[in-house]
Amino acid sequence: MAQKFHIKRNDAVVVIAGAHKGKQGKVLEIRAAKNRAVVEGVAMIKRHLKKSQENPQGKIAEREGTVHVSNLMLLTRYEQSKRTKKPAAATA
């Protein structure tokens, strides 16, 4: 049976915890087996590529890593929660 997540592919999300906290992006892929998602522009990793016909010199390519889905929140919901919170009035 497939797992159900609070995010889907092409959703705009915000990272709410971890090393990439505060970054925003679009969900490119969901990896259900590991409860992780690939988010555009977040958790960039460097991949070392061997020499080939495409890359005669070899190459260090940057691509997106994965972020655990529990560290992601829908952008609309995140903005909504920011709007409803009001600064605490100083009572003195």
C-alpha positions, -999 to +999 in steps of 0.1 A: +000+000+000+013+034-009+021+060+017+003+093+018+024+125+023+013+161+029+032+172-001+031+162-038+052+167-069+053+203-081+041+218-048+059+249-035+074+241-001+096+257+026+122+238+047+112+243+083+140+225+101+176+213+095+206+228+078+186+242+049+159+259+071+141+288+054+149+278+018+120+275-006+116+255-038+094+232-059+091+195-052+107+177-081+104+141-068+091+121-038+111+091-027+084+072-007+107+043+003+129+066+024+103+093+032+123+119+014+118+145-013+140+163-039+134+200-037+146+224-065+176+244-053+177+229-018+204+205-004+227+209-034+254+182-036+284+178-059+287+147-081+321+139-095+317+125-131+344+104-148+358+114-182+334+104-211+325+115-246+301+140-231+326+153-206+361+148-220+377+166-190+354+150-164+331+172-144+319+182-110+281+185-114+258+200-088+224+185-082+197+184-056+200+161-027+170+149-006+153+164+024+131+144+048+094+152+043+090+160+080+112+190+075+090+204+047+059+225+048+036+238+020+045+274+012+008+285+014+004+270+048+037+285+060+027+320+049-007+316+065+009+306+098+032+337+096+002+360+090-019+348+119+008+351+145+008+385+162+036+399+182+031+395+220+022+429+235+046+440+263+026+440+295+045+461+320 
